[in-house]
Amino acid sequence: MWFRNLHLYRLHGAQAALALKAFEKALAAQAYRPLGGSEARRIGWCPPAGRAGTQLCHEANAQRLLTAVRQERLLPAGVVREEVEERAEALEADEGRKLRRQERLTLKEQVYEELLPQAFVRSTRIDLWWDTRRGLIGINTSSRKRAEEVLDLLRETLGSLRVTPLATNTLPMRAMTTWLGDPGTRPAEMEIGDTVELKAKGDDGVIRGRQLDLDSDEIHSHLECGRQASKLALGVESMIRFVLHDDLTIKSIRFDDAVIDEAAQQDDGDDPVARLEADFTIMTHVLGVTVDTLLQWLGGEAQADADFPSAA
C-alpha cells in the first residue's frame, strides 16, 4: 500500500466536507464491476483492503484512502490489421473488385467487435489519498493520464470536483537547477540523491544519470553550458527520498527505514484491515509533511486562477 508515485492536486470547493457515510454511499454507486464481453475498458471503486475488507473508503486523522480498479482488454492493433487484410483479400477475390475505403473501415469495426471479447484483460489498482484537512489529493500512479482518469471517476462519483494540479511560485526546474549548481542554496533538511536529468534549451537532447555524485565537476560543467535540471533525486532527512519532476510529480518514493520500522511496530492483531490503516496513517503523515516542506522549498503555493473550470 505504500505509495511509489504521487500526482498532486489542490481541491477547491466544499467536497472535503462530505460526511463519510454519504461519501461511502456515493462510492458504492460507482463501484467496480467486471468488464462485459463487448466493453473495451472500465474503471470503478473497490475496497482498498482487497478481499480482506468491504469498506470503499478508509479514514483516519482526516486522511481518506480510496482505490480504483481499471480494467482494459488488450487487443493488439497488429492482430486486428492482419485479420482485416485476410478478410479483405477474400472479399476482393470473391467479388472481383477492390474494396472501397469506407468498406475497409466497416470491416475493421466488425473485426474489432468480434475479437474484443476474446482479448486478454489487464487490471490495474490505483490508490488515491485525500487529505481533507489540507484540501489535497494525491494519486499513486506514474502516469498523469491514469491520474486524470481516477479524478474523472471521483468527479462522476461526487457530481462535481474542482481541482487543479498543485503549483508553486518557483518553478521546480528553476529551483532544482539552483540547488544542483549552488549547494549553499539547499535547505538544511534537504538531502540530494544520485539521480538527475538535465535538459538543454535547444535540441541537444537529454542527459540522464544514476548513481552519480551530483556535486561533481562534470555536473557543474553541464549546468554552466545552460542545461537545467528537469528531474532530481531529493530527500527529507530521516523521512523520505524521491525523484522530483519539473511538473511537480513525485516518483520513485522510498520511505526511510525508521518510518517503515515504526509502521512494523504497530499492533494490528494480525488484522489486515488494521494493518492497512496503521500503514496508511503513518504514510500520510510523512507525505503531508513532505508536501508542506516541498512547498516551502519552492517559494510557497501558487494561487490558482479564480476562473478555472469546475471540471478541471
ROMI-539603 format. One line per 8 residues: number of its first residue (from 1); their letters; for each residue x, y, z of C-alpha. Coordinates in pm, 1 decimal. Example, Ala and Ser with C-alpha at 12.3 -4.5 7.8 and 13.67 -1.06 7.14 Angstrom:
1 = as = 1230.0:-450.0:780.0 ~ 1367.0:-106.0:714.0 .
! end
This chain:
1 = mwfrnlhl = 0.0:0.0:0.0 ~ 298.7:229.9:40.4 ~ 285.2:483.8:-241.5 ~ 559.1:477.5:-503.6 ~ 448.9:780.5:-704.7 ~ 240.7:1088.4:-639.5 ~ 48.6:1324.0:-866.8 ~ -70.4:1612.9:-650.3 .
9 = yrlhgaqa = -386.1:1822.4:-690.4 ~ -532.9:2113.7:-497.3 ~ -900.8:2073.7:-413.3 ~ -1126.7:2379.4:-440.7 ~ -1477.4:2396.9:-303.0 ~ -1675.3:2211.1:-38.6 ~ -1631.3:1843.4:-135.2 ~ -1392.2:1788.1:156.9 .
17 = alalkafe = -1682.7:1844.7:398.9 ~ -1884.5:1549.3:263.7 ~ -1961.4:1317.0:555.8 ~ -1801.7:974.0:541.3 ~ -2134.1:786.6:542.0 ~ -2267.9:990.0:247.4 ~ -1933.6:955.6:74.8 ~ -1940.2:574.9:108.2 .
25 = kalaaqay = -2287.8:570.9:-44.5 ~ -2169.6:778.9:-340.2 ~ -1869.5:549.2:-390.4 ~ -2093.0:241.8:-388.8 ~ -2288.4:382.2:-684.0 ~ -1963.2:379.6:-884.7 ~ -1825.5:51.5:-750.4 ~ -1612.3:-166.6:-972.2 .
33 = rplggsea = -1774.3:-443.4:-1171.2 ~ -1603.9:-679.9:-1419.2 ~ -1589.6:-591.4:-1785.8 ~ -1876.0:-703.7:-2004.1 ~ -1795.6:-903.9:-2315.8 ~ -1812.4:-605.2:-2551.6 ~ -1654.5:-343.9:-2320.3 ~ -1301.9:-227.9:-2400.1 .
41 = rrigwcpp = -1231.8:-68.5:-2059.1 ~ -1396.0:16.9:-1728.8 ~ -1299.5:185.5:-1403.3 ~ -1468.5:175.3:-1062.0 ~ -1404.4:179.4:-687.1 ~ -1303.8:-128.1:-488.7 ~ -1212.1:-186.4:-120.6 ~ -852.4:-67.6:-57.1 .
49 = agragtql = -804.5:-373.2:167.1 ~ -895.4:-607.5:-117.3 ~ -1067.0:-930.5:-19.9 ~ -992.6:-861.8:345.4 ~ -1233.3:-567.7:362.3 ~ -1560.5:-426.9:236.0 ~ -1513.3:-53.1:301.4 ~ -1466.1:159.6:-8.5 .
57 = cheanaqr = -1309.1:438.7:195.3 ~ -1078.5:422.0:496.5 ~ -1045.2:739.5:702.0 ~ -802.2:827.2:981.2 ~ -695.6:1169.4:1110.2 ~ -877.9:1348.6:827.2 ~ -698.2:1132.2:568.4 ~ -903.3:922.1:326.4 .
65 = lltavrqe = -786.6:624.8:121.1 ~ -967.9:512.2:-194.4 ~ -875.2:253.2:-454.9 ~ -985.8:247.1:-817.6 ~ -964.9:-62.8:-1036.1 ~ -910.5:-3.5:-1405.2 ~ -966.5:-291.3:-1645.4 ~ -895.9:-290.7:-2017.4 .
73 = rllpagvv = -891.3:-550.8:-2291.4 ~ -560.7:-588.6:-2473.1 ~ -625.6:-626.7:-2844.0 ~ -306.5:-553.6:-3041.4 ~ -356.2:-336.8:-3347.5 ~ -141.7:-578.3:-3549.7 ~ -380.4:-867.4:-3480.5 ~ -677.8:-661.5:-3598.5 .
81 = reeveera = -489.2:-540.4:-3904.7 ~ -386.4:-893.0:-4005.1 ~ -742.2:-1026.0:-3974.5 ~ -880.4:-730.7:-4171.9 ~ -630.4:-791.7:-4453.6 ~ -718.1:-1161.0:-4475.4 ~ -1089.7:-1091.8:-4492.5 ~ -1045.2:-803.7:-4736.8 .
89 = ealeadeg = -839.7:-1020.4:-4972.0 ~ -1103.3:-1294.7:-4959.9 ~ -1386.5:-1049.4:-5035.3 ~ -1195.6:-886.4:-5319.3 ~ -1122.8:-1228.1:-5473.7 ~ -1490.1:-1333.4:-5445.7 ~ -1628.5:-1008.1:-5587.8 ~ -1351.9:-936.6:-5839.1 .
97 = rklrrqer = -1300.9:-576.1:-5724.3 ~ -1110.2:-360.7:-5475.2 ~ -1289.5:-268.6:-5154.5 ~ -1359.9:99.9:-5103.8 ~ -1205.6:282.8:-4807.1 ~ -1537.0:301.3:-4622.6 ~ -1589.0:-72.5:-4672.9 ~ -1249.0:-142.9:-4519.9 .
105 = ltlkeqvy = -1331.9:78.3:-4220.6 ~ -1659.5:-108.2:-4169.7 ~ -1475.1:-439.2:-4193.7 ~ -1223.2:-319.4:-3935.9 ~ -1502.8:-229.1:-3693.8 ~ -1659.0:-573.0:-3738.7 ~ -1327.6:-748.8:-3674.2 ~ -1264.8:-538.1:-3363.8 .
113 = eellpqaf = -1608.5:-615.4:-3218.2 ~ -1567.3:-989.2:-3288.2 ~ -1216.2:-1018.3:-3141.1 ~ -1262.3:-790.3:-2839.8 ~ -1442.3:-1046.3:-2615.0 ~ -1152.1:-1289.1:-2674.2 ~ -882.6:-1039.5:-2573.1 ~ -681.9:-1067.9:-2252.7 .
121 = vrstridl = -792.0:-841.9:-1966.9 ~ -543.1:-632.8:-1769.0 ~ -640.6:-499.9:-1426.9 ~ -466.7:-209.7:-1252.1 ~ -526.7:-82.6:-899.3 ~ -469.2:289.0:-839.6 ~ -474.5:430.9:-486.8 ~ -596.6:781.9:-408.1 .
129 = wwdtrrgl = -505.7:976.2:-93.8 ~ -741.6:1257.3:3.3 ~ -614.3:1490.1:275.5 ~ -936.0:1661.1:382.1 ~ -750.6:1885.1:626.1 ~ -509.1:2025.2:369.7 ~ -756.9:2009.7:79.9 ~ -510.2:1796.9:-113.1 .
137 = igintssr = -545.4:1490.8:-336.8 ~ -255.2:1261.4:-424.0 ~ -277.2:972.2:-670.2 ~ -35.0:681.7:-668.5 ~ 46.3:625.7:-1034.5 ~ 337.5:703.9:-1263.7 ~ 102.7:822.0:-1540.6 ~ -64.2:1163.6:-1548.5 .
145 = kraeevld = -327.6:1018.8:-1782.2 ~ -418.8:746.4:-1530.7 ~ -433.5:1003.4:-1251.6 ~ -678.0:1211.6:-1455.1 ~ -892.2:902.1:-1516.5 ~ -920.7:846.3:-1140.6 ~ -1008.6:1213.1:-1090.7 ~ -1278.1:1176.7:-1357.4 .
153 = llretlgs = -1419.4:880.2:-1165.2 ~ -1418.1:1082.5:-841.8 ~ -1581.4:1373.6:-1024.0 ~ -1854.9:1143.2:-1154.4 ~ -1897.5:997.7:-804.8 ~ -1943.1:1337.6:-639.9 ~ -2124.8:1512.3:-923.8 ~ -1851.6:1777.8:-945.5 .
161 = lrvtplat = -1489.8:1813.2:-843.7 ~ -1293.2:2134.7:-867.0 ~ -923.3:2055.9:-866.8 ~ -608.3:2194.7:-1023.0 ~ -260.7:2039.3:-1034.6 ~ -57.4:2163.4:-739.5 ~ 164.0:2453.6:-847.6 ~ 437.7:2656.1:-678.7 .
169 = ntlpmram = 560.7:3014.2:-701.3 ~ 907.9:2896.5:-801.5 ~ 915.4:2660.2:-1098.0 ~ 1058.3:2322.0:-995.0 ~ 1305.8:2321.7:-1284.6 ~ 1446.2:2658.0:-1180.6 ~ 1474.4:2556.8:-815.9 ~ 1630.0:2217.8:-889.6 .
177 = ttwlgdpg = 1888.6:2377.8:-1116.0 ~ 1976.2:2629.3:-843.3 ~ 2007.1:2360.6:-573.8 ~ 2222.1:2148.8:-801.5 ~ 2454.4:2433.3:-900.7 ~ 2487.5:2603.1:-562.6 ~ 2492.0:2378.3:-253.0 ~ 2461.4:2686.8:-34.2 .
185 = trpaemei = 2101.8:2738.7:-151.8 ~ 1984.1:2398.0:-28.0 ~ 1757.3:2397.8:277.9 ~ 1910.4:2243.6:589.9 ~ 1682.6:1937.0:592.6 ~ 1725.6:1866.1:220.5 ~ 1922.2:1564.7:100.1 ~ 2049.3:1547.3:-257.7 .
193 = gdtvelka = 2040.8:1199.6:-408.6 ~ 2228.8:1045.4:-701.0 ~ 1979.1:1069.9:-989.5 ~ 1937.0:1361.5:-1228.1 ~ 1802.9:1455.0:-1570.6 ~ 1939.9:1760.7:-1746.8 ~ 1771.4:1927.9:-2041.3 ~ 1906.6:2183.2:-2284.4 .
201 = kgddgvir = 1701.8:2471.1:-2421.6 ~ 1771.5:2370.0:-2780.8 ~ 1777.4:2029.9:-2949.6 ~ 2086.8:1897.0:-2775.4 ~ 1897.2:1609.6:-2619.1 ~ 1864.4:1498.8:-2259.6 ~ 2138.2:1380.5:-2024.2 ~ 2030.7:1122.5:-1764.3 .
209 = grqldlds = 2244.3:998.1:-1481.7 ~ 2203.0:749.7:-1197.2 ~ 2432.1:668.4:-907.2 ~ 2630.1:985.4:-969.1 ~ 2796.0:1241.2:-747.1 ~ 2569.4:1533.9:-832.3 ~ 2821.4:1781.5:-689.9 ~ 3088.8:1668.5:-935.3 .
217 = deihshle = 3267.0:1898.5:-1179.4 ~ 3101.2:1714.1:-1468.0 ~ 2750.7:1805.7:-1348.1 ~ 2853.5:2167.2:-1286.3 ~ 3003.4:2182.6:-1634.9 ~ 2669.0:2081.5:-1788.7 ~ 2491.3:2347.6:-1583.0 ~ 2739.1:2613.5:-1693.0 .
225 = cgrqaskl = 2655.7:2520.5:-2053.1 ~ 2294.8:2616.9:-1991.5 ~ 2136.1:2283.2:-1910.1 ~ 1861.9:2274.0:-1647.6 ~ 1752.6:2002.8:-1407.9 ~ 1417.6:1850.5:-1509.9 ~ 1441.9:1561.9:-1259.6 ~ 1635.4:1547.0:-936.1 .
233 = algvesmi = 1661.9:1291.1:-655.8 ~ 1586.2:1459.1:-324.0 ~ 1506.3:1362.5:29.9 ~ 1372.7:1500.0:355.3 ~ 1615.4:1393.9:625.7 ~ 1510.2:1083.0:820.6 ~ 1174.9:1063.6:642.7 ~ 1162.2:1006.6:269.0 .
241 = rfvlhddl = 1352.6:1006.6:-61.1 ~ 1208.5:1062.5:-407.1 ~ 1270.1:1198.0:-756.2 ~ 1110.8:1537.6:-815.5 ~ 999.8:1610.9:-1174.0 ~ 962.6:1950.5:-1336.9 ~ 581.1:1921.0:-1331.9 ~ 590.7:1871.0:-951.0 .
249 = tiksirfd = 522.3:1498.5:-984.4 ~ 697.1:1290.1:-717.4 ~ 820.0:948.6:-830.4 ~ 1037.7:659.6:-708.6 ~ 931.1:724.9:-348.7 ~ 1125.6:539.9:-79.7 ~ 1036.7:581.3:284.6 ~ 1315.4:593.0:540.5 .
257 = davideaa = 1386.7:272.2:731.3 ~ 1281.0:443.3:1054.5 ~ 936.0:510.7:905.1 ~ 894.4:150.4:790.7 ~ 1013.2:25.0:1130.0 ~ 760.7:248.4:1307.5 ~ 481.8:101.6:1096.6 ~ 601.7:-255.5:1160.6 .
265 = qqddgddp = 589.8:-198.5:1534.6 ~ 220.8:-106.4:1533.3 ~ -0.3:-370.9:1694.5 ~ -252.7:-480.2:1431.9 ~ -364.2:-806.8:1593.8 ~ -292.7:-985.0:1263.4 ~ -591.4:-798.3:1115.1 ~ -511.0:-699.0:753.7 .
273 = varleadf = -752.7:-405.7:767.1 ~ -592.0:-274.6:1087.0 ~ -250.5:-322.0:921.5 ~ -362.9:-121.8:618.8 ~ -497.9:161.5:831.3 ~ -186.3:174.6:1051.1 ~ 44.4:190.5:747.7 ~ -179.2:448.1:581.8 .
281 = timthvlg = -180.8:672.5:890.0 ~ 197.7:674.1:916.0 ~ 248.2:708.6:540.2 ~ 12.4:1004.3:501.1 ~ 171.9:1184.2:794.1 ~ 507.4:1159.6:616.8 ~ 360.6:1254.3:278.4 ~ 176.0:1551.4:427.2 .
289 = vtvdtllq = 491.5:1683.8:593.3 ~ 682.8:1621.7:269.2 ~ 434.1:1821.8:61.3 ~ 441.3:2108.4:314.1 ~ 820.7:2104.3:309.1 ~ 837.0:2091.4:-69.3 ~ 601.4:2388.4:-99.2 ~ 823.9:2580.7:139.9 .
297 = wlggeaqa = 1134.2:2492.7:-62.7 ~ 961.7:2611.9:-380.2 ~ 853.3:2950.6:-251.8 ~ 501.9:2860.0:-146.4 ~ 196.4:2751.0:-340.1 ~ 91.3:2948.0:-646.5 ~ -266.5:3068.4:-637.4 ~ -495.2:2904.5:-889.8 .
305 = dadfpsaa = -684.6:3118.5:-1139.1 ~ -1023.1:3201.1:-988.5 ~ -1185.4:3141.9:-1325.5 ~ -1067.0:2783.3:-1381.2 ~ -1347.6:2549.9:-1495.8 ~ -1530.7:2348.5:-1231.7 ~ -1444.4:2023.5:-1413.2 ~ -1072.2:2096.8:-1422.3 .
! end
